[in-house]
């Protein structure tokens, strides 16, 4: 972020005037830097160890009308398979798409009305595809999985469609993995920023297939760099992420409480059963 206070550059020690550089949190401490002096964090080198990152997984992502997963209506979704096969859905949600949602993912009312599938038909197809992957014991990779899982779970219930047995699912969430292996990370944790750190290509942000593909590549990149993550059996990794996510959420809640922010952080992963506060 742009620095609000004058100081001395953490790299070259020369003075940085207000607004003339950036304030960056490095290992828990805020420093001022000239724009050209901001330190670049480099991910650990990839190892040669084997692990689940060598096995087939499927990327899963969706885009919706709202940030609250229990209230959003799904308007696009994608499953990206390890062999390159991609299943994509463009869905007419039957409700207007808010302008801020369109600004984020670029999907308009005209697009879904002209080329989208009817809601119930598309959700039935999507739900069946995800349920089959779970039955076949194929891990699903989803960045910030609670949004995608909760949204799909809620939408299927909303339209009277068969529920997915999420208790049988194996899900790998690179956002949770990143926080586990980089506990002192104070920079942005958005998909695009983490893709750059892990040397992953994100073709089009907030496009379901592109996000799903990037999530898979990031999860594999993390496993390749952290052998203890790679060596975990996928089902045990899923169980571990439940605990890691709860701990990460409690840490964030403590931070919000110290800041006096009236926000409630969910500790549930990957399915949220309570609305976000």
LINDA-V648648 format. One record per pair of residues at least 4 apart in sequence whose C-alpha atoms are under 8 Angstrom apart, sorted by the first residue. I is the first residue (numbers start at 1). J is the second residue. If there is no record, write none. Layout:
i=I j=J
i=I j=J
//
This chain:
i=1 j=22
i=1 j=23
i=1 j=24
i=2 j=19
i=2 j=20
i=2 j=21
i=2 j=22
i=2 j=23
i=3 j=18
i=3 j=19
i=3 j=20
i=3 j=21
i=3 j=22
i=3 j=23
i=3 j=32
i=4 j=18
i=4 j=19
i=4 j=23
i=5 j=17
i=5 j=18
i=5 j=19
i=6 j=15
i=6 j=16
i=6 j=17
i=6 j=18
i=6 j=19
i=6 j=32
i=7 j=15
i=7 j=16
i=7 j=17
i=7 j=18
i=7 j=32
i=8 j=13
i=8 j=14
i=8 j=15
i=8 j=16
i=8 j=32
i=8 j=33
i=9 j=13
i=9 j=14
i=9 j=15
i=9 j=16
i=9 j=31
i=9 j=32
i=9 j=33
i=9 j=34
i=9 j=37
i=10 j=31
i=10 j=32
i=10 j=33
i=10 j=37
i=11 j=33
i=11 j=37
i=11 j=38
i=11 j=39
i=12 j=37
i=16 j=20
i=16 j=21
i=16 j=32
i=16 j=33
i=16 j=34
i=17 j=21
i=20 j=34
i=20 j=35
i=21 j=32
i=21 j=33
i=21 j=34
i=21 j=35
i=22 j=32
i=22 j=33
i=22 j=34
i=22 j=35
i=22 j=38
i=23 j=30
i=23 j=31
i=23 j=32
i=23 j=33
i=24 j=30
i=24 j=31
i=24 j=32
i=24 j=33
i=24 j=38
i=24 j=187
i=25 j=29
i=25 j=30
i=25 j=31
i=25 j=186
i=25 j=187
i=26 j=30
i=26 j=31
i=26 j=185
i=26 j=186
i=27 j=184
i=27 j=185
i=27 j=186
i=28 j=184
i=28 j=186
i=33 j=37
i=33 j=38
i=34 j=38
i=41 j=197
i=42 j=197
i=43 j=197
i=43 j=198
i=43 j=225
i=44 j=225
i=45 j=225
i=46 j=221
i=46 j=224
i=46 j=225
i=46 j=226
i=47 j=224
i=47 j=225
i=47 j=226
i=47 j=227
i=48 j=224
i=49 j=224
i=49 j=227
i=49 j=230
i=50 j=54
i=50 j=230
i=50 j=231
i=51 j=55
i=51 j=223
i=51 j=227
i=51 j=230
i=51 j=231
i=51 j=232
i=52 j=223
i=52 j=230
i=52 j=231
i=52 j=232
i=52 j=233
i=52 j=234
i=53 j=219
i=53 j=220
i=53 j=223
i=53 j=224
i=53 j=230
i=56 j=81
i=56 j=82
i=56 j=138
i=56 j=139
i=57 j=81
i=57 j=82
i=57 j=138
i=57 j=139
i=57 j=140
i=57 j=141
i=57 j=216
i=58 j=79
i=58 j=80
i=58 j=81
i=58 j=82
i=58 j=138
i=58 j=139
i=58 j=140
i=58 j=141
i=58 j=216
i=59 j=78
i=59 j=79
i=59 j=80
i=59 j=81
i=59 j=140
i=59 j=141
i=59 j=142
i=59 j=212
i=59 j=213
i=59 j=215
i=59 j=216
i=60 j=77
i=60 j=78
i=60 j=79
i=60 j=80
i=60 j=140
i=60 j=141
i=60 j=142
i=60 j=148
i=60 j=208
i=60 j=209
i=60 j=212
i=61 j=77
i=61 j=78
i=61 j=79
i=61 j=142
i=61 j=143
i=61 j=148
i=61 j=208
i=61 j=209
i=61 j=211
i=61 j=212
i=62 j=74
i=62 j=75
i=62 j=76
i=62 j=77
i=62 j=78
i=62 j=148
i=62 j=208
i=63 j=74
i=63 j=75
i=63 j=76
i=63 j=77
i=63 j=105
i=63 j=206
i=63 j=207
i=63 j=208
i=64 j=72
i=64 j=73
i=64 j=74
i=64 j=75
i=64 j=76
i=64 j=101
i=65 j=72
i=65 j=73
i=65 j=74
i=65 j=75
i=65 j=97
i=65 j=98
i=65 j=101
i=66 j=71
i=66 j=72
i=66 j=73
i=66 j=98
i=66 j=101
i=67 j=72
i=68 j=72
i=68 j=147
i=68 j=275
i=68 j=276
i=69 j=146
i=69 j=147
i=69 j=148
i=69 j=150
i=69 j=151
i=69 j=154
i=70 j=150
i=70 j=151
i=70 j=154
i=70 j=275
i=71 j=151
i=71 j=154
i=72 j=151
i=73 j=93
i=73 j=151
i=73 j=155
i=74 j=91
i=74 j=93
i=74 j=151
i=74 j=152
i=74 j=155
i=75 j=89
i=75 j=90
i=75 j=91
i=75 j=92
i=75 j=93
i=75 j=112
i=76 j=88
i=76 j=89
i=76 j=90
i=76 j=91
i=76 j=208
i=77 j=88
i=77 j=89
i=77 j=90
i=77 j=126
i=77 j=208
i=77 j=209
i=78 j=86
i=78 j=87
i=78 j=88
i=78 j=89
i=78 j=208
i=78 j=209
i=78 j=212
i=79 j=86
i=79 j=87
i=79 j=88
i=79 j=209
i=79 j=212
i=80 j=84
i=80 j=85
i=80 j=86
i=80 j=87
i=80 j=209
i=80 j=212
i=80 j=213
i=81 j=85
i=81 j=86
i=86 j=209
i=88 j=208
i=88 j=209
i=89 j=116
i=89 j=117
i=89 j=122
i=89 j=126
i=90 j=112
i=90 j=115
i=90 j=116
i=90 j=117
i=90 j=122
i=91 j=112
i=91 j=116
i=91 j=117
i=91 j=118
i=91 j=119
i=91 j=122
i=92 j=109
i=92 j=112
i=92 j=113
i=92 j=116
i=92 j=117
i=92 j=118
i=92 j=119
i=93 j=112
i=93 j=118
i=93 j=119
i=94 j=119
i=96 j=109
i=97 j=101
i=97 j=102
i=97 j=108
i=97 j=109
i=98 j=102
i=99 j=103
i=100 j=104
i=101 j=105
i=101 j=106
i=101 j=107
i=102 j=106
i=102 j=107
i=102 j=108
i=104 j=206
i=105 j=205
i=105 j=206
i=105 j=207
i=107 j=111
i=107 j=112
i=108 j=112
i=109 j=113
i=110 j=114
i=111 j=115
i=111 j=116
i=112 j=116
i=112 j=117
i=117 j=121
i=117 j=122
i=118 j=122
i=119 j=123
i=120 j=124
i=120 j=159
i=121 j=125
i=122 j=126
i=123 j=127
i=123 j=155
i=123 j=156
i=124 j=128
i=124 j=156
i=124 j=161
i=125 j=129
i=126 j=130
i=127 j=131
i=127 j=152
i=127 j=156
i=127 j=162
i=127 j=163
i=127 j=164
i=128 j=132
i=129 j=133
i=130 j=134
i=130 j=164
i=131 j=135
i=131 j=164
i=131 j=165
i=132 j=136
i=133 j=137
i=133 j=138
i=133 j=139
i=133 j=140
i=134 j=138
i=134 j=139
i=134 j=140
i=134 j=168
i=134 j=169
i=134 j=170
i=135 j=168
i=137 j=169
i=137 j=170
i=138 j=170
i=139 j=169
i=139 j=170
i=139 j=171
i=139 j=172
i=139 j=234
i=140 j=169
i=140 j=170
i=140 j=171
i=140 j=172
i=141 j=145
i=141 j=171
i=141 j=172
i=141 j=173
i=141 j=174
i=141 j=212
i=141 j=215
i=141 j=216
i=141 j=219
i=142 j=148
i=142 j=171
i=142 j=172
i=142 j=173
i=142 j=174
i=142 j=212
i=142 j=215
i=142 j=216
i=143 j=173
i=143 j=174
i=143 j=175
i=143 j=191
i=143 j=212
i=143 j=215
i=144 j=148
i=144 j=173
i=144 j=174
i=144 j=175
i=144 j=176
i=145 j=149
i=145 j=171
i=145 j=173
i=145 j=269
i=145 j=270
i=146 j=150
i=146 j=268
i=146 j=269
i=146 j=270
i=146 j=271
i=146 j=272
i=147 j=151
i=148 j=152
i=149 j=153
i=149 j=270
i=149 j=271
i=150 j=154
i=150 j=270
i=150 j=271
i=150 j=272
i=150 j=273
i=151 j=155
i=152 j=156
i=153 j=157
i=153 j=163
i=153 j=164
i=154 j=158
i=155 j=159
i=156 j=160
i=156 j=161
i=156 j=162
i=156 j=163
i=157 j=161
i=157 j=162
i=157 j=163
i=165 j=169
i=166 j=271
i=170 j=234
i=170 j=235
i=170 j=238
i=171 j=234
i=171 j=238
i=171 j=270
i=172 j=219
i=172 j=234
i=172 j=237
i=172 j=238
i=172 j=241
i=173 j=177
i=173 j=215
i=173 j=219
i=173 j=241
i=174 j=178
i=174 j=215
i=174 j=218
i=174 j=219
i=174 j=222
i=175 j=179
i=175 j=189
i=176 j=180
i=176 j=241
i=176 j=244
i=176 j=245
i=177 j=181
i=177 j=219
i=177 j=222
i=177 j=241
i=178 j=182
i=178 j=183
i=178 j=222
i=179 j=183
i=179 j=185
i=179 j=248
i=180 j=244
i=181 j=226
i=188 j=193
i=188 j=194
i=189 j=193
i=189 j=194
i=190 j=194
i=191 j=195
i=191 j=215
i=192 j=196
i=192 j=202
i=192 j=205
i=193 j=197
i=194 j=198
i=195 j=199
i=195 j=200
i=195 j=201
i=195 j=202
i=195 j=214
i=195 j=218
i=196 j=200
i=196 j=201
i=198 j=218
i=198 j=221
i=198 j=222
i=199 j=221
i=200 j=214
i=200 j=217
i=200 j=218
i=200 j=221
i=201 j=214
i=202 j=210
i=202 j=211
i=202 j=213
i=202 j=214
i=203 j=210
i=204 j=210
i=204 j=211
i=205 j=210
i=205 j=211
i=206 j=210
i=206 j=211
i=207 j=211
i=208 j=212
i=209 j=213
i=210 j=214
i=211 j=215
i=212 j=216
i=213 j=217
i=214 j=218
i=215 j=219
i=216 j=220
i=217 j=221
i=218 j=222
i=219 j=223
i=220 j=224
i=221 j=225
i=222 j=226
i=222 j=229
i=223 j=227
i=223 j=228
i=223 j=229
i=223 j=230
i=224 j=230
i=226 j=230
i=227 j=231
i=228 j=232
i=229 j=237
i=232 j=236
i=232 j=237
i=233 j=237
i=234 j=238
i=235 j=239
i=236 j=240
i=237 j=241
i=238 j=242
i=239 j=243
i=240 j=244
i=241 j=245
i=241 j=269
i=242 j=246
i=242 j=268
i=242 j=269
i=242 j=270
i=243 j=247
i=244 j=248
i=245 j=249
i=245 j=267
i=245 j=268
i=245 j=269
i=246 j=250
i=246 j=266
i=246 j=267
i=246 j=268
i=246 j=269
i=247 j=251
i=247 j=267
i=248 j=252
i=249 j=253
i=249 j=265
i=249 j=266
i=249 j=267
i=250 j=254
i=250 j=265
i=250 j=267
i=251 j=255
i=252 j=256
i=252 j=265
i=253 j=257
i=253 j=263
i=253 j=264
i=253 j=265
i=254 j=258
i=255 j=259
i=256 j=260
i=256 j=261
i=256 j=262
i=256 j=263
i=257 j=261
i=257 j=262
i=263 j=277
i=264 j=276
i=264 j=277
i=265 j=276
i=265 j=277
i=266 j=272
i=266 j=276
i=266 j=277
i=268 j=272
i=268 j=273
//
